[in-house]
Amino acid sequence: MNLMDLLKSSGGGDSVGKLADAVGLGSGDTSKLVDALAPALMGGLKKNAGDDSGLAGLRRALETGGHDRYLDDPGLMGSADTRVDGNRILGHIFGSKDVSRNVAAAAAGETGIDAGVIKKALPLLATLAMGALNKKSSAGQDIGASAKSGGLGPLGDLLDIGGKSGLDDILGMAKKLF
């Protein structure tokens, strides 16, 4: 399942529209942006969920973060608090601001959207991705063992466990730029 489908099936369609408004994108560019950033976001989550300690952190974030609010209240996409929470999520997913910058640069090259706009959209999209995962995993309750330990329940399907990491693809592209 791709990220846009996940967001729509979780009730996040209006929130994606508000994200677009918050960063000044039209709907076509927003779809391109989500498609370009999804492999990195989902790949980073997949990588984190690949061992028991990373999975425990993801489960804790889903249980306590209340990220479903970003899908339930689209108006939050314009909030500074949402951006702060999104940057925290990105820190956990990517590990550093440099990786986030590289992801934004790679997505800019792929989509033609200004990297500055992508940098503004990335934390907002991270909150929506966590919100969708929150809803699809019953706030972390439907997560099994880590991928390394034998699976993740429905989260494994959402993160496409078993496939190549999208983060590896994006980081490979970003390395070419620098």
Contacts in CASP RR format, 6 or more apart in sequence:
PFRMAT RR
TARGET T0000
AUTHOR 0000-0000-0000
METHOD contacts of the structure
MODEL  1
MNLMDLLKSSGGGDSVGKLADAVGLGSGDTSKLVDALAPALMGGLKKNAG
DDSGLAGLRRALETGGHDRYLDDPGLMGSADTRVDGNRILGHIFGSKDVS
RNVAAAAAGETGIDAGVIKKALPLLATLAMGALNKKSSAGQDIGASAKSG
GLGPLGDLLDIGGKSGLDDILGMAKKLF
1 9 0 8 1.000
1 157 0 8 1.000
1 158 0 8 1.000
2 35 0 8 1.000
2 38 0 8 1.000
3 34 0 8 1.000
3 35 0 8 1.000
3 37 0 8 1.000
3 38 0 8 1.000
3 41 0 8 1.000
3 42 0 8 1.000
3 129 0 8 1.000
3 132 0 8 1.000
4 16 0 8 1.000
4 31 0 8 1.000
4 34 0 8 1.000
4 35 0 8 1.000
4 38 0 8 1.000
6 129 0 8 1.000
6 132 0 8 1.000
6 133 0 8 1.000
6 136 0 8 1.000
6 158 0 8 1.000
7 13 0 8 1.000
7 15 0 8 1.000
7 16 0 8 1.000
7 34 0 8 1.000
7 71 0 8 1.000
7 128 0 8 1.000
7 129 0 8 1.000
7 132 0 8 1.000
8 16 0 8 1.000
9 132 0 8 1.000
9 136 0 8 1.000
10 71 0 8 1.000
10 131 0 8 1.000
10 132 0 8 1.000
10 135 0 8 1.000
10 136 0 8 1.000
11 71 0 8 1.000
11 135 0 8 1.000
12 71 0 8 1.000
12 74 0 8 1.000
12 128 0 8 1.000
12 132 0 8 1.000
13 71 0 8 1.000
13 74 0 8 1.000
14 74 0 8 1.000
15 70 0 8 1.000
15 71 0 8 1.000
15 74 0 8 1.000
15 75 0 8 1.000
15 76 0 8 1.000
15 77 0 8 1.000
15 128 0 8 1.000
16 30 0 8 1.000
16 34 0 8 1.000
16 128 0 8 1.000
17 27 0 8 1.000
17 30 0 8 1.000
17 74 0 8 1.000
17 77 0 8 1.000
18 74 0 8 1.000
18 75 0 8 1.000
18 76 0 8 1.000
18 77 0 8 1.000
18 78 0 8 1.000
19 30 0 8 1.000
19 77 0 8 1.000
19 121 0 8 1.000
19 124 0 8 1.000
19 125 0 8 1.000
19 128 0 8 1.000
20 26 0 8 1.000
20 27 0 8 1.000
20 29 0 8 1.000
20 30 0 8 1.000
21 77 0 8 1.000
21 78 0 8 1.000
22 77 0 8 1.000
22 78 0 8 1.000
22 120 0 8 1.000
22 121 0 8 1.000
22 124 0 8 1.000
23 117 0 8 1.000
23 120 0 8 1.000
23 121 0 8 1.000
23 124 0 8 1.000
24 117 0 8 1.000
25 33 0 8 1.000
25 113 0 8 1.000
25 117 0 8 1.000
25 121 0 8 1.000
29 111 0 8 1.000
29 113 0 8 1.000
32 111 0 8 1.000
32 113 0 8 1.000
33 107 0 8 1.000
33 111 0 8 1.000
33 113 0 8 1.000
33 118 0 8 1.000
33 121 0 8 1.000
33 125 0 8 1.000
34 125 0 8 1.000
36 106 0 8 1.000
36 107 0 8 1.000
36 110 0 8 1.000
36 111 0 8 1.000
37 103 0 8 1.000
37 107 0 8 1.000
37 118 0 8 1.000
37 121 0 8 1.000
37 122 0 8 1.000
37 125 0 8 1.000
38 129 0 8 1.000
39 166 0 8 1.000
39 167 0 8 1.000
39 169 0 8 1.000
39 170 0 8 1.000
40 94 0 8 1.000
40 103 0 8 1.000
40 106 0 8 1.000
40 107 0 8 1.000
40 166 0 8 1.000
40 167 0 8 1.000
40 170 0 8 1.000
40 171 0 8 1.000
41 93 0 8 1.000
41 125 0 8 1.000
41 126 0 8 1.000
41 129 0 8 1.000
42 129 0 8 1.000
42 158 0 8 1.000
42 159 0 8 1.000
42 160 0 8 1.000
42 166 0 8 1.000
43 159 0 8 1.000
43 165 0 8 1.000
43 166 0 8 1.000
43 167 0 8 1.000
43 168 0 8 1.000
44 93 0 8 1.000
44 94 0 8 1.000
44 165 0 8 1.000
44 166 0 8 1.000
44 167 0 8 1.000
45 58 0 8 1.000
45 93 0 8 1.000
45 129 0 8 1.000
45 133 0 8 1.000
45 159 0 8 1.000
46 147 0 8 1.000
46 159 0 8 1.000
46 160 0 8 1.000
46 161 0 8 1.000
46 165 0 8 1.000
46 166 0 8 1.000
46 167 0 8 1.000
47 165 0 8 1.000
47 167 0 8 1.000
48 54 0 8 1.000
48 55 0 8 1.000
48 57 0 8 1.000
48 58 0 8 1.000
48 92 0 8 1.000
48 93 0 8 1.000
49 55 0 8 1.000
49 58 0 8 1.000
49 146 0 8 1.000
49 147 0 8 1.000
49 152 0 8 1.000
49 155 0 8 1.000
49 156 0 8 1.000
49 159 0 8 1.000
49 161 0 8 1.000
50 146 0 8 1.000
50 147 0 8 1.000
50 148 0 8 1.000
51 146 0 8 1.000
51 148 0 8 1.000
52 145 0 8 1.000
52 146 0 8 1.000
52 148 0 8 1.000
52 149 0 8 1.000
54 146 0 8 1.000
55 143 0 8 1.000
55 144 0 8 1.000
55 145 0 8 1.000
55 146 0 8 1.000
55 152 0 8 1.000
57 92 0 8 1.000
58 143 0 8 1.000
59 140 0 8 1.000
59 143 0 8 1.000
61 67 0 8 1.000
61 89 0 8 1.000
61 92 0 8 1.000
61 130 0 8 1.000
62 130 0 8 1.000
62 133 0 8 1.000
62 134 0 8 1.000
62 137 0 8 1.000
62 139 0 8 1.000
62 140 0 8 1.000
62 143 0 8 1.000
63 139 0 8 1.000
63 140 0 8 1.000
63 141 0 8 1.000
65 130 0 8 1.000
65 134 0 8 1.000
66 131 0 8 1.000
66 134 0 8 1.000
66 139 0 8 1.000
67 85 0 8 1.000
67 127 0 8 1.000
67 130 0 8 1.000
67 131 0 8 1.000
67 133 0 8 1.000
67 134 0 8 1.000
68 131 0 8 1.000
68 134 0 8 1.000
68 135 0 8 1.000
68 139 0 8 1.000
69 76 0 8 1.000
69 131 0 8 1.000
70 76 0 8 1.000
70 77 0 8 1.000
70 82 0 8 1.000
70 127 0 8 1.000
70 128 0 8 1.000
70 130 0 8 1.000
70 131 0 8 1.000
71 128 0 8 1.000
71 131 0 8 1.000
71 132 0 8 1.000
71 135 0 8 1.000
76 82 0 8 1.000
76 127 0 8 1.000
77 124 0 8 1.000
78 124 0 8 1.000
82 123 0 8 1.000
82 124 0 8 1.000
82 127 0 8 1.000
83 120 0 8 1.000
83 123 0 8 1.000
83 124 0 8 1.000
84 123 0 8 1.000
85 123 0 8 1.000
85 127 0 8 1.000
86 123 0 8 1.000
86 124 0 8 1.000
86 126 0 8 1.000
86 127 0 8 1.000
87 123 0 8 1.000
89 123 0 8 1.000
89 126 0 8 1.000
89 127 0 8 1.000
89 129 0 8 1.000
89 130 0 8 1.000
90 100 0 8 1.000
90 122 0 8 1.000
90 123 0 8 1.000
90 126 0 8 1.000
91 97 0 8 1.000
91 100 0 8 1.000
93 126 0 8 1.000
94 100 0 8 1.000
94 103 0 8 1.000
94 167 0 8 1.000
99 171 0 8 1.000
100 119 0 8 1.000
100 122 0 8 1.000
101 119 0 8 1.000
102 170 0 8 1.000
102 171 0 8 1.000
102 174 0 8 1.000
102 175 0 8 1.000
102 177 0 8 1.000
102 178 0 8 1.000
103 122 0 8 1.000
103 170 0 8 1.000
103 171 0 8 1.000
103 174 0 8 1.000
104 115 0 8 1.000
104 116 0 8 1.000
104 118 0 8 1.000
104 119 0 8 1.000
104 122 0 8 1.000
105 115 0 8 1.000
105 174 0 8 1.000
105 177 0 8 1.000
105 178 0 8 1.000
106 170 0 8 1.000
106 172 0 8 1.000
106 173 0 8 1.000
106 174 0 8 1.000
106 177 0 8 1.000
107 113 0 8 1.000
107 115 0 8 1.000
107 118 0 8 1.000
107 170 0 8 1.000
108 114 0 8 1.000
108 115 0 8 1.000
108 116 0 8 1.000
108 118 0 8 1.000
109 177 0 8 1.000
110 173 0 8 1.000
111 118 0 8 1.000
133 155 0 8 1.000
133 158 0 8 1.000
134 140 0 8 1.000
136 142 0 8 1.000
136 154 0 8 1.000
136 155 0 8 1.000
136 158 0 8 1.000
137 143 0 8 1.000
137 154 0 8 1.000
137 155 0 8 1.000
137 158 0 8 1.000
140 155 0 8 1.000
142 153 0 8 1.000
142 154 0 8 1.000
142 155 0 8 1.000
143 152 0 8 1.000
143 153 0 8 1.000
143 154 0 8 1.000
143 155 0 8 1.000
144 151 0 8 1.000
144 152 0 8 1.000
144 153 0 8 1.000
144 155 0 8 1.000
145 151 0 8 1.000
145 152 0 8 1.000
146 152 0 8 1.000
147 156 0 8 1.000
147 161 0 8 1.000
147 162 0 8 1.000
151 161 0 8 1.000
152 159 0 8 1.000
152 161 0 8 1.000
END
